[in-house]
Amino acid sequence: MAFRLGVDVGGTFTDILLINEATGETHRYKTASTPEDQSIGVLHGIEQACRAAGVPTSEVTEVLHGTTVATNAILEHKGARVGLVTTKGFRQVLQIARSFVPGGLAGWIIWPKPEPLADLEDTVEVNERVTTSGEVRIELDDDDVRTQLRKLRKRGIEALSISLINSYANGSHEVRIAELAAEELPGVPVSVSSVVLPELREYERTITTVANAYVQGQVSRYVGNLEDKLTAAGIEGHLSILRSDGGLVSGKVAADNPVSLLLSGPAGGVTGAVWAAEQAGFKNLLTFDMGGTSTDVALVQDLTPRIGRETTVGDLTVRATSVDVRTVGAGGGSIAHVPQLTGALRVGPQSAGAVPGPASYAKGGSEPTVTDANVVLGFLPSQLAGGEIGLDVEAAGTAVKTIAEAIGLDGVESAAEGIIDIVNENIYGALKLVSTQQGFDPRDFALVAFGGAGPLHANALGKLTGAWPVIIPPSPGVLCAYGDATTSLRDESARTLVRRFSELDDAQVRGVLEDLAATAKESLLAAGLAEENLTVTYSADLRYHGQGFEIPIQVDLRTFRESGDDGGLTALRASFDTEHERLFAFLLDNEHELVTARATVSGPRPEVASITLEKGGSDPLPALRSTHSIFVGGEHHEASIYDRHLLKAGNVITGPAVVAEMDSTTLVLPGHAATVHHHGSLLIRPIENYAAATTSED
C-alpha cells in the first residue's frame, strides 16, 4: 500500500496526517512543536502516526510539508547577513523604499521604520545600465564587479543578492555577476532578481530578492536536515514543500526560492478548508484558522481562494504570489495582560507558545492565556492532543485570577469571559479585512473554522459576522496537514510588458502567455508529471494608464485569437472594469494598460476518498459522554459533552454542548444547534433558522 503524509508545523503544535491513498483512511497525530529544530517534532510526529496506524515507514511514498522556517527567520530576525549588489546610483534603494507610512495623520511621528534586511554598509554598486526595453546602455565591467564582491567578502556576508535596475527586461548582467560571485565568494548562496522576481519596480524586486537571500540558508539547511532524518527513519518518499499560493514544489526548488514559502503554513489550511466546504456543499466561504500563536483568515469564492501578489510577514512586504491570508496575533497561547498606562484588558499579540505554554499546560507557564480562559469557563476537556497534554484547571484559575484582580472583577469566570470576548473581537477585525473591506458581505459566506483552537471560538465568530453555517471539518486540528497532503505541484512564470491596449493585439498576448506556460511547465515535467495531466491558468496585472498600482485579473486564453479581432483584450478590459468598480466604486476613461502577464501550471490533485459517516437519527445520545457546567453569557449552564468519533450522520447537537475529539474541541453555544453532515463536518446555525436550512440541504 501507498501512503501520503501531510505535515504542518505551527508555533505550538506539529500536526501529522497519514492518508491511505487507496481507501482514503486517515490517521492523525498531534505533538508539541520544537522551535529549536522543527525537524525533531516533525520526525517524532511521523513516527508516532505510523506506529499508531500500524504502517511501516517504508510505505510512505510522499511527505508534503507546510513549514514556517522562512516565516520565523523573518519574524525573529535570524536570517543571514546579506550583501546586495545594485546599479551605480541605486545603493540606497532599500533605505528609500516606498513613501508609505502606516497609521493616521502624524503616524510618522511614532512609526519605527523597519531596518532593511541588507545593511547599507553591505550594499555595493556596479557600473552598468540597461534600459526598460532591455537594451544595454552601459556594459558591465568584470574587474569592477570583482572589486565590489571582494569588499563584501571582507564584510563577512553569508548570502548575496543581486538586483540591478531594469533587469526584469534583460537579466544578462545579473547572470554574469552571479558567475563572478561563484569565483569570488565560493559557498555563498546567491539570489538573482531576474530569476526571483522578473517584474517591474526596483524596490519591490530588490526587497523580495534580499528576503530570498536572507532566509535561503536556513531553509536550505532545514530541508536538507529533514531529508536526511526521513531517510534515516526509513522514509524514502519524495519531500515536497507547500508554497504560499497553495501549490507544492520539490524540496530543492523550495530551498532555491524560499521567499515563495513565507505563507506556506496558512496556505495549507485554506486548501484544506476548501476541501471541507466542497464536501459539505458550500462554494463561498471565510476560513478561520486559530492555532496556539496566531489566527489566519482568508476568503474563498466559488471554491477558489483569492490570490494576492504581495506577501506580508511582520513589517516585511515582498512581491510574491500567495493566498490572500490576513494574520492576527490571537491564538490559544495569546497572553492576556492589563497595561498600567491604560488599565484596559488586552489579549496578545504576545504568546506563551509551546514553551512554556499556557499555565494550564503545567510546563512552567504562569501568565494567563486564551487557553487558560477556556479552561476556566469549562469549554476544554481535561486532556489535549489525544492525551499528550493534560490540563491543570487550578493553575489556569490562578493565572486568570491575576486579570480579575487587575481590572477589579470579583469572579475569575467573568475575567475569563472578558478574555474570550476580546480575542473574538480581534479575530472579527481580521475577518472584516478580507470581507467587508474588500467589498464582500460576510453573510453571503459560510465560515469554516479549524486549527486546534478555532472550533472553540467558531460559534461566537458566526454570531459576530452573520456567516452561517459555521462548518467544523473532520479533524479540524490537523486540517492544515490535510491541505498539505491533498494539493498538487505548482509553478508559475511571469513577464513584465507595460503595454497599452492600443499597442497590443490578441495574437501578441496569446504568444506571450503560451511562452510563459511553457516555462512554468519545465519544473513539473522535470518532476515526472505528464504534460497531458497539467492544468494551466493565466492572469494579468492591469491598470488604467497613469495609475501607480495594478489589479490582478484572470485571463481566459480561449478568448484570445491567434489572428483576427481583439475579443480577448475586449473581454479583459471588461473584467478589469468590473473589478475596479467593485473595489473602488468608480471607473476612469483612461486607456487600459497590461503591466505583467503570468501563467500558473498545476499538476493533478491527488484522489483521496472522502469520509462517509454511518447514518443515524437526530438523537446524538449514543455519543454523549457526560454533562458539565460551563460559563456563558454571565451565567452557568449545564452542557452536554459528546465524543465526536461516536457521532453519526444526521445527529443534531443542541447547545450548550461541547464536542471533544483528539485534535480539537467544538463549542456549541446556547440558542444554536449543530447537525452532523454525512461527510463528517459539523454545521452550526442559530436554532431559529436551523430547521429551514437543514431541510433545504436534504
Protein Blocks (a to p, Z undefined) as FASTA:
>chain_A
ZZdddddddfkbccdddddfknopacdddddddfklmklmmmmmmmmmmmmnopafklpm
bdcdddfklmmmmmnopaccddddddehilmmmmnmpaddeddehklmmmccdddfbdfk
lpccddddddfkopafbdcdfklmmmmmmmmmmnopabdcdddehklmocklmmmmmmmm
mmmmghiacddfklmmgcehjklmmmmmmmmmmmmmmmmmmmmmmmmmmmmnopabdcdd
ddfkopacdfklmmmmmmlmmmmmmmmmmmmmmmmmmmnopabdcdddddfkbccdddde
ehiacddfbdcehjbccdddddddddddddfklccdddfklopacedjbdebjbnbjfkl
onopabdcfklmmmmnopacfbeehhlaccdfklmmmmmmmmmmmnopablklmmmmmmm
mmmmmmmmmmmmmmmmnopafklpccddedjklmmmmmmmmmmnopacddddehkllmmm
mmmmmcccdddddddfkpafklpcfklmmmmmmmmmmmmmmmmmmnopafklpccddddd
dddehiabdcdddddfklpcfbdcdkklmmmmmmmmmmmmmmnopacfbdcddfbdcddd
ddddddddddddddddfblklmpnbdcdddeehiacddddddfklpcehiacdddddddd
fkbccdddehiacdddfkopacdddfklmmmmmmmmZZ
